Amino acid sequence: MVDDREPKDKEATLAGGCFWCTEAAYTSYDGVKAIISGYAGGSEATATYQKVATGTTDHREAVQVIYDPDKVSYEAILDVYWRNIDPTDDGGQFADRGPQYTTAIYYHDEEQRRIAEQTKRQLQDSDRFDDAIVTDILPYTTFFPAEDHHQDYAEKQPRRYNQYKRASGRSAYFN
């Protein structure tokens, strides 16, 4: 997806386990202008897949969703997010284990923080899950785009992506 952002556009930075799957969840939503896979939240000066995949950095696989707030709300962006993760898993997501695959919402301003906390509380109160919602809500600090071959992976490699999604347990969880 081409990043053609305009000054009014907003960013949502979301860690939902494997960035391929998080990215794919947003590809068909009106108002989403770009989805960039990458690494968020770490304190190191840079991030690469080789470093982050070891689980020894404090970066998480994440996406930045660039969206037009006149067409899609932050609440709607978060609704997609909550429906595409297991927010009760504090060890990663599905077959992907380790801190680099744990979930987090990185807020860019106070309004995003408030909305993220509100939607998390609503999800917890919904009794949809027996366990506590453990997704972190953290201030945005850093984001490093992933390597080119990770961008638009589901679109560029549909067969491999679908095999991964099934093998990871993600597909079965949401069916």
C-alpha positions in Angstrom: 0.0 0.0 0.0 1.4 3.4 -1.0 2.0 5.9 1.8 0.3 9.0 0.5 -0.4 10.7 3.7 -1.7 14.3 4.1 -1.3 16.7 7.0 -4.8 15.8 8.4 -4.0 12.0 8.4 -3.4 10.2 11.7 -1.2 7.3 12.8 -2.1 4.3 14.9 0.8 2.1 16.1 -0.2 -1.4 17.1 1.7 -4.5 18.1 -0.4 -7.6 17.5 2.0 -10.4 17.2 3.2 -11.2 13.7 3.2 -7.9 11.7 2.1 -9.8 8.5 -1.2 -10.7 10.1 -1.8 -7.3 11.8 -1.0 -5.6 8.5 -3.4 -7.9 6.5 -6.3 -7.1 8.9 -6.4 -3.5 7.7 -5.9 -3.8 3.9 -9.5 -3.5 2.9 -10.7 -0.7 5.2 -11.9 2.5 3.7 -10.0 5.4 5.0 -6.8 3.4 5.7 -4.2 5.0 3.5 -1.1 2.9 4.3 0.0 0.1 6.6 3.7 -0.2 7.4 5.1 -3.3 9.1 7.9 -2.6 11.5 9.3 -2.6 15.0 7.9 -0.4 17.8 8.6 0.7 21.3 12.3 -0.2 21.7 15.0 1.9 23.2 17.7 0.9 20.8 18.8 3.3 18.0 17.6 1.0 15.3 15.8 -2.3 14.7 16.0 -5.1 12.2 14.2 -8.4 11.9 17.5 -10.2 12.7 17.8 -8.3 16.0 14.2 -8.2 17.1 13.5 -11.9 16.2 15.9 -13.0 18.9 13.6 -11.6 21.6 16.6 -9.8 23.2 15.6 -6.3 22.3 12.6 -4.4 23.7 11.1 -3.8 20.3 7.8 -5.5 19.3 6.7 -6.4 15.8 4.1 -3.8 15.0 2.3 -1.9 12.3 1.7 1.8 11.7 -1.8 2.4 10.3 -2.0 5.7 8.4 -5.6 6.7 8.2 -7.9 9.6 7.2 -9.9 10.5 10.4 -12.6 11.9 8.2 -13.3 8.4 6.8 -12.4 6.1 9.7 -12.2 6.7 13.4 -9.5 5.7 15.8 -12.1 3.6 17.6 -12.8 1.7 14.4 -9.1 1.1 13.9 -8.9 -0.3 17.5 -12.0 -2.4 16.9 -10.2 -4.2 14.1 -7.2 -4.6 16.3 -9.0 -6.1 19.2 -10.8 -8.5 16.9 -7.5 -9.8 15.4 -5.5 -10.6 18.5 -5.8 -12.7 21.6 -5.5 -9.9 24.2 -5.2 -12.3 27.1 -1.9 -13.9 26.0 1.1 -12.3 27.7 3.6 -14.6 26.1 3.1 -13.7 22.4 0.5 -14.4 19.8 -0.4 -18.0 18.8 2.7 -19.9 17.6 4.9 -16.8 17.8 6.3 -16.6 21.3 8.5 -14.1 23.1 8.3 -10.4 24.0 8.7 -9.3 20.4 5.3 -10.8 19.7 3.3 -9.5 22.7 0.5 -7.0 22.1 0.5 -3.3 22.7 -1.2 -0.1 21.6 1.3 2.8 21.3 -0.7 6.0 21.7 0.4 9.2 19.9 -1.5 11.7 22.0 -3.8 11.9 25.0 -7.0 11.3 23.0 -5.6 8.0 21.6 -4.5 7.0 25.2 -8.0 7.7 26.5 -9.7 5.8 23.7 -7.3 2.9 24.0 -7.9 2.6 27.7 -11.7 2.9 27.2 -11.8 0.2 24.6 -9.6 -2.1 26.7 -11.9 -1.6 29.7 -15.0 -2.2 27.5 -13.5 -5.4 26.2 -12.6 -6.6 29.7 -16.1 -5.8 31.0 -17.7 -7.6 28.0 -17.0 -11.0 29.5 -15.9 -12.1 26.0 -12.7 -13.5 27.7 -12.4 -15.4 31.0 -8.8 -14.1 31.5 -7.6 -10.6 32.0 -6.8 -8.4 29.0 -3.0 -8.0 29.2 -2.4 -5.8 26.1 -0.2 -2.9 27.1 -1.1 0.7 26.4 2.1 2.7 26.1 3.2 6.1 24.9 4.6 6.0 21.3 8.4 6.3 21.3 9.9 4.7 18.2 9.0 2.9 15.0 11.4 1.4 12.5 9.9 0.2 9.2 10.6 -3.5 8.6 12.6 -4.7 5.6 11.0 -4.4 2.2 10.2 -8.1 1.9 8.0 -7.9 5.0 5.9 -5.1 3.6 2.5 -6.1 2.0 3.5 -9.7 2.7 0.0 -11.2 2.5 -0.5 -9.5 -0.9 2.9 -10.4 -2.3 3.1 -13.9 -1.0 -0.6 -15.0 -0.5 0.1 -18.8 -0.5 3.0 -18.5 2.0 1.0 -16.1 4.2 -2.1 -18.3 4.3 0.1 -21.3 5.2 1.7 -19.4 8.0 -1.7 -18.1 9.3 -3.1 -21.6 9.4 0.0 -23.2 10.9 0.4 -20.5 13.6 -3.1 -21.2 15.0 -4.4 -17.8 14.2 -6.9 -18.9 11.6 -8.4 -21.5 13.9 -8.7 -19.0 16.8 -10.9 -16.6 14.8 -13.1 -19.2 13.2 
